[in-house]
Amino acid sequence: QLKTADKVFDRFDFTLDGYIGKLLFKTYELNNTVFKGRITANELQIAQFSCLLGNSDIAGSGEIKNMFNWLYKDQTLGGKIVLKSSFFDMNQFMQPTSKNVQVNTSKQPVQAEKLEPVAIPAKIDMEIDGNFSKLLYTNMTLANVNGTLKIADQAVRINNCTAQTLGWTANVTGGYNSKNLEKPGFDIKLGLL
């Protein structure tokens, strides 16, 4: 049966140009989603993508490779994406440890002790270049965040990242490993420029 599906996917060559006012995906609501690109056999070329995700805006472009083999053959998803945002709240991806904690919809920091670790999916080998004017992570607000994330082997590596906080410009390198969510690994080096 999969061989028949392979033949179908090998013939894919579609141009995509769409708008979705409201898209619900698991617990996330994406609003005003715009997408322009092309999908061919096992590759998605993203010319333009933008949406509002909670109180965050995100836009980007790039390519995603091996997507059908990732979905149907348990192979590795790859690619390179460029993202930008004027405000991005990372806390919306972290789960409250108590059902009594309310979701933060303001631009105010969330108490770090009320959040659980983020699981990085397996079988992804992706590079993301980012430019975020303002980024909120737990109780830290960072400005002018620029750098590259390398996602692979259930981990994220931060390379060539700079950010401004507390009146300083910081250089951040290192990573986060979610193979063991009971004790996720952190290897972060922070230097002031």
Secondary structure by P-SEA (a helix, b strand, c coil): caaaaaaaaaabbbbbbbcccccccccccccbbbbbbcccccbbbbcbbbbbcccccccbbbbbcccccccccbbbbbbbbbbbbcccccccccccccccccccccccccccccbbbbbbbccccbbbbbcccbbbccccccccccbbbbbccccccccbbbbbcccbbbbbbbccccccccbbbbbbbbbcc
